[in-house]
Amino acid sequence: MSILTIKHIRFFLAGCIALGFSACNKQELDQQPPTAIGENSFWTSANDVKLYANSFYNSLPSYGGYGNVGPYSDDVNSDNLVGAQINVRNNGQSTPPTNVFGYDFWGDIRRVNYLLVNYSKTPGDFNAYKTFVGEAYFFRAWYYFERLKNYGGMPWINKPLNTNDTAL
Protein backbone atom coordinates (compact mmCIF):
# COMPACT_ATOMS: atom_id res chain seq x y z
CA MET A 1 0.00 0.00 0.00
CA SER A 2 1.48 3.27 -1.10
CA ILE A 3 0.96 6.66 0.36
CA LEU A 4 -0.39 9.38 -1.94
CA THR A 5 1.59 12.52 -1.86
CA ILE A 6 0.45 15.99 -2.80
CA LYS A 7 2.48 15.61 -5.99
CA HIS A 8 0.43 12.55 -6.97
CA ILE A 9 -2.88 14.28 -6.16
CA ARG A 10 -1.93 17.34 -8.25
CA PHE A 11 -0.90 15.11 -11.15
CA PHE A 12 -4.21 13.21 -10.90
CA LEU A 13 -6.29 16.45 -10.79
CA ALA A 14 -4.37 17.94 -13.73
CA GLY A 15 -5.07 14.78 -15.73
CA CYS A 16 -8.80 14.93 -14.87
CA ILE A 17 -9.02 18.58 -15.88
CA ALA A 18 -7.18 17.94 -19.16
CA LEU A 19 -9.44 15.00 -19.89
CA GLY A 20 -12.52 17.09 -19.07
CA PHE A 21 -11.53 19.87 -21.50
CA SER A 22 -10.72 17.44 -24.28
CA ALA A 23 -14.04 15.60 -23.88
CA CYS A 24 -16.21 18.67 -24.57
CA ASN A 25 -16.62 19.32 -28.27
CA LYS A 26 -19.21 21.97 -29.11
CA GLN A 27 -19.76 20.55 -32.60
CA GLU A 28 -20.74 17.23 -31.09
CA LEU A 29 -23.27 18.90 -28.80
CA ASP A 30 -24.93 21.04 -31.51
CA GLN A 31 -26.08 18.24 -33.80
CA GLN A 32 -29.59 17.60 -35.05
CA PRO A 33 -31.01 14.38 -33.58
CA PRO A 34 -30.83 11.67 -36.28
CA THR A 35 -34.51 10.72 -35.84
CA ALA A 36 -35.91 14.28 -36.00
CA ILE A 37 -36.51 16.44 -39.02
CA GLY A 38 -35.34 19.97 -38.41
CA GLU A 39 -35.70 23.19 -40.29
CA ASN A 40 -32.22 22.86 -41.78
CA SER A 41 -32.82 19.36 -43.07
CA PHE A 42 -36.39 19.64 -44.36
CA TRP A 43 -36.63 22.35 -47.04
CA THR A 44 -34.24 20.54 -49.38
CA SER A 45 -36.45 19.66 -52.36
CA ALA A 46 -39.72 20.44 -54.10
CA ASN A 47 -41.06 17.18 -52.66
CA ASP A 48 -40.65 18.60 -49.13
CA VAL A 49 -42.85 21.58 -50.06
CA LYS A 50 -45.37 19.17 -51.60
CA LEU A 51 -45.47 16.95 -48.49
CA TYR A 52 -45.95 19.93 -46.20
CA ALA A 53 -48.71 21.40 -48.39
CA ASN A 54 -50.49 18.04 -48.59
CA SER A 55 -50.95 18.09 -44.81
CA PHE A 56 -53.44 20.96 -45.19
CA TYR A 57 -55.92 18.66 -46.92
CA ASN A 58 -56.54 16.84 -43.63
CA SER A 59 -58.42 19.91 -42.38
CA LEU A 60 -61.02 19.89 -45.17
CA PRO A 61 -64.51 19.01 -43.97
CA SER A 62 -65.84 15.60 -44.78
CA TYR A 63 -69.40 14.49 -45.29
CA GLY A 64 -70.51 12.30 -42.43
CA GLY A 65 -73.70 10.99 -43.95
CA TYR A 66 -77.33 12.02 -43.99
CA GLY A 67 -77.74 11.80 -40.22
CA ASN A 68 -75.14 14.51 -39.56
CA VAL A 69 -76.94 17.32 -41.41
CA GLY A 70 -78.85 19.82 -39.29
CA PRO A 71 -79.76 19.64 -35.63
CA TYR A 72 -82.17 16.77 -36.39
CA SER A 73 -81.76 13.93 -38.84
CA ASP A 74 -84.88 14.91 -40.88
CA ASP A 75 -83.97 18.59 -41.33
CA VAL A 76 -82.20 18.42 -44.67
CA ASN A 77 -84.93 20.28 -46.59
CA SER A 78 -86.26 22.55 -43.85
CA ASP A 79 -85.37 25.88 -42.29
CA ASN A 80 -84.36 24.09 -39.08
CA LEU A 81 -80.83 24.03 -40.47
CA VAL A 82 -80.50 27.57 -39.11
CA GLY A 83 -79.66 26.61 -35.55
CA ALA A 84 -79.55 28.72 -32.42
CA GLN A 85 -75.81 29.32 -32.88
CA ILE A 86 -76.38 31.49 -35.95
CA ASN A 87 -77.99 34.20 -33.81
CA VAL A 88 -75.06 34.18 -31.41
CA ARG A 89 -72.64 34.54 -34.32
CA ASN A 90 -74.62 37.31 -36.03
CA ASN A 91 -74.85 39.31 -32.82
CA GLY A 92 -71.07 39.15 -32.39
CA GLN A 93 -71.40 37.24 -29.13
CA SER A 94 -69.40 34.24 -30.26
CA THR A 95 -65.69 34.30 -29.43
CA PRO A 96 -63.00 32.13 -31.02
CA PRO A 97 -61.84 29.26 -28.86
CA THR A 98 -58.17 28.99 -27.99
CA ASN A 99 -58.18 25.22 -27.77
CA VAL A 100 -61.32 23.07 -27.88
CA PHE A 101 -61.07 19.28 -27.74
CA GLY A 102 -57.49 19.37 -29.02
CA TYR A 103 -58.32 21.77 -31.88
CA ASP A 104 -55.89 24.64 -32.07
CA PHE A 105 -57.80 27.63 -33.46
CA TRP A 106 -54.74 29.40 -34.88
CA GLY A 107 -52.69 26.28 -35.61
CA ASP A 108 -53.89 25.84 -39.21
CA ILE A 109 -53.04 29.43 -40.08
CA ARG A 110 -49.67 29.14 -38.35
CA ARG A 111 -48.79 26.01 -40.34
CA VAL A 112 -49.63 27.72 -43.63
CA ASN A 113 -47.63 30.79 -42.65
CA TYR A 114 -44.71 28.53 -41.74
CA LEU A 115 -44.68 27.11 -45.26
CA LEU A 116 -45.01 30.55 -46.84
CA VAL A 117 -42.03 31.84 -44.85
CA ASN A 118 -39.80 28.79 -45.44
CA TYR A 119 -40.51 27.53 -48.97
CA SER A 120 -37.95 29.98 -50.39
CA LYS A 121 -35.19 27.96 -48.68
CA THR A 122 -35.89 25.13 -51.11
CA PRO A 123 -33.15 24.92 -53.74
CA GLY A 124 -34.00 24.52 -57.39
CA ASP A 125 -36.51 25.98 -59.77
CA PHE A 126 -39.54 27.69 -58.23
CA ASN A 127 -41.70 26.24 -61.02
CA ALA A 128 -41.20 22.78 -59.48
CA TYR A 129 -43.16 23.72 -56.35
CA LYS A 130 -45.11 26.89 -57.16
CA THR A 131 -48.37 24.90 -57.30
CA PHE A 132 -47.96 23.89 -53.66
CA VAL A 133 -47.23 27.47 -52.62
CA GLY A 134 -50.45 28.48 -54.40
CA GLU A 135 -52.31 25.78 -52.48
CA ALA A 136 -50.92 27.21 -49.24
CA TYR A 137 -52.30 30.67 -50.14
CA PHE A 138 -55.68 29.05 -50.87
CA PHE A 139 -55.76 27.24 -47.54
CA ARG A 140 -54.82 30.37 -45.61
CA ALA A 141 -57.67 32.24 -47.31
CA TRP A 142 -60.04 29.37 -46.64
CA TYR A 143 -59.04 29.13 -42.95
CA TYR A 144 -59.62 32.87 -42.55
CA PHE A 145 -62.93 32.67 -44.38
CA GLU A 146 -64.18 29.92 -42.05
CA ARG A 147 -63.14 31.86 -38.97
CA LEU A 148 -64.52 35.18 -40.23
CA LYS A 149 -67.79 33.50 -41.11
CA ASN A 150 -68.14 32.13 -37.59
CA TYR A 151 -66.56 34.81 -35.42
CA GLY A 152 -66.39 38.09 -37.34
CA GLY A 153 -63.37 40.37 -37.61
CA MET A 154 -59.99 38.89 -36.81
CA PRO A 155 -56.38 40.09 -36.97
CA TRP A 156 -54.47 39.28 -40.14
CA ILE A 157 -51.40 37.22 -39.33
CA ASN A 158 -48.94 36.52 -42.13
CA LYS A 159 -46.04 35.02 -40.20
CA PRO A 160 -45.79 31.95 -37.97
CA LEU A 161 -46.29 33.21 -34.43
CA ASN A 162 -44.76 31.47 -31.46
CA THR A 163 -46.07 31.21 -27.92
CA ASN A 164 -43.77 34.01 -26.75
CA ASP A 165 -44.95 36.52 -29.40
CA THR A 166 -46.92 39.31 -27.71
CA ALA A 167 -47.91 41.66 -30.53
CA LEU A 168 -49.83 40.77 -33.66
MOBELVEN-V624873 format. One record per residue. RES is the residue in one small letter. SS is DSSP state (alpha for helix, beta for strand, coil for the rest). Layout:
# MOBELVEN-V624873
[[RES:SS] [RES:SS]]
This chain:
# MOBELVEN-V624873
[[m:coil] [s:coil] [i:coil] [l:coil] [t:coil] [i:alpha] [k:alpha] [h:alpha] [i:alpha] [r:alpha] [f:alpha] [f:alpha] [l:alpha] [a:alpha] [g:alpha] [c:alpha] [i:alpha] [a:alpha] [l:alpha] [g:alpha] [f:alpha] [s:alpha] [a:alpha] [c:coil] [n:coil] [k:alpha] [q:alpha] [e:alpha] [l:alpha] [d:coil] [q:coil] [q:coil] [p:coil] [p:coil] [t:coil] [a:coil] [i:coil] [g:coil] [e:alpha] [n:alpha] [s:alpha] [f:alpha] [w:coil] [t:coil] [s:coil] [a:alpha] [n:alpha] [d:alpha] [v:alpha] [k:alpha] [l:alpha] [y:alpha] [a:alpha] [n:alpha] [s:alpha] [f:alpha] [y:alpha] [n:alpha] [s:alpha] [l:coil] [p:coil] [s:coil] [y:coil] [g:coil] [g:coil] [y:alpha] [g:alpha] [n:alpha] [v:coil] [g:coil] [p:coil] [y:coil] [s:coil] [d:coil] [d:coil] [v:coil] [n:coil] [s:coil] [d:alpha] [n:alpha] [l:alpha] [v:coil] [g:coil] [a:coil] [q:alpha] [i:alpha] [n:alpha] [v:alpha] [r:alpha] [n:alpha] [n:coil] [g:coil] [q:coil] [s:coil] [t:coil] [p:coil] [p:coil] [t:coil] [n:beta] [v:beta] [f:coil] [g:coil] [y:beta] [d:beta] [f:coil] [w:coil] [g:alpha] [d:alpha] [i:alpha] [r:alpha] [r:alpha] [v:alpha] [n:alpha] [y:alpha] [l:alpha] [l:alpha] [v:alpha] [n:alpha] [y:alpha] [s:alpha] [k:alpha] [t:coil] [p:coil] [g:coil] [d:coil] [f:alpha] [n:alpha] [a:alpha] [y:coil] [k:alpha] [t:alpha] [f:alpha] [v:alpha] [g:alpha] [e:alpha] [a:alpha] [y:alpha] [f:alpha] [f:alpha] [r:alpha] [a:alpha] [w:alpha] [y:alpha] [y:alpha] [f:alpha] [e:alpha] [r:alpha] [l:alpha] [k:alpha] [n:alpha] [y:alpha] [g:coil] [g:coil] [m:coil] [p:coil] [w:coil] [i:coil] [n:coil] [k:coil] [p:coil] [l:coil] [n:coil] [t:coil] [n:coil] [d:coil] [t:coil] [a:coil] [l:coil]]
